[in-house]
Amino acid sequence: MKFTDIKLSENLHKALLEIGFVKPTEIQKKTIPFLLNSKKDLIALAQTGTGKTAAFSIPVIESINIKKNQTQSIILCPTRELCIQIKNDIDILAKYKKIKINSVYGGTDIKTQIKSLDKGNHIIVGTPGRVIDLIKRKKINLEKIKILIMDEADEMLNMGFKESIDTILEKTPSKKQTLLFSATMPNEVFKISKNYMNDPDMIEV
């Protein structure tokens, strides 16, 4: 199977070709077609370094309606480094689409991030603590999101973000697609899937 076998927009195929993405990895092969054709919730279990970011980013990019200047998807991840990496990856994949992507994380000036958010965005990538801070300041509004992604969910819980994740999830509409990516499925991750996901499918690599 090649990326050219997957029904994607021309702009996305062009970006994939430029970065030399020819054959999808195992997780991409299973996840991308599923997410392009389904609005169901999904738990995807795969180790770091298996191409998870593109596995969820490609379908998210395809789901964005650029005519609507509102946050349509949020990606939560455990660390500032991962946050920056995911935003960079999406920037490259969405090169030929007019999608606005913002990343928000702690340890850096919040005012700069607020300035960026004020310009509007379609996708936000953020660490839970900073996302909550910006929700409280009314700079992030998740009422219209269509897709919520938790990346490295087990890591986020190991780092003590459970309460923050609960708070964020409560601010999102009940009608949305929730995707949970994790290397392992400890009890805490299982609980989150039970509480906040609607009959999710599972893909394991």
Order of alpha helices (4+ residues) and beta strands (2+ residues): alpha-alpha-beta-alpha-beta-alpha-beta-alpha-beta-alpha-beta-alpha-alpha-beta-alpha-beta
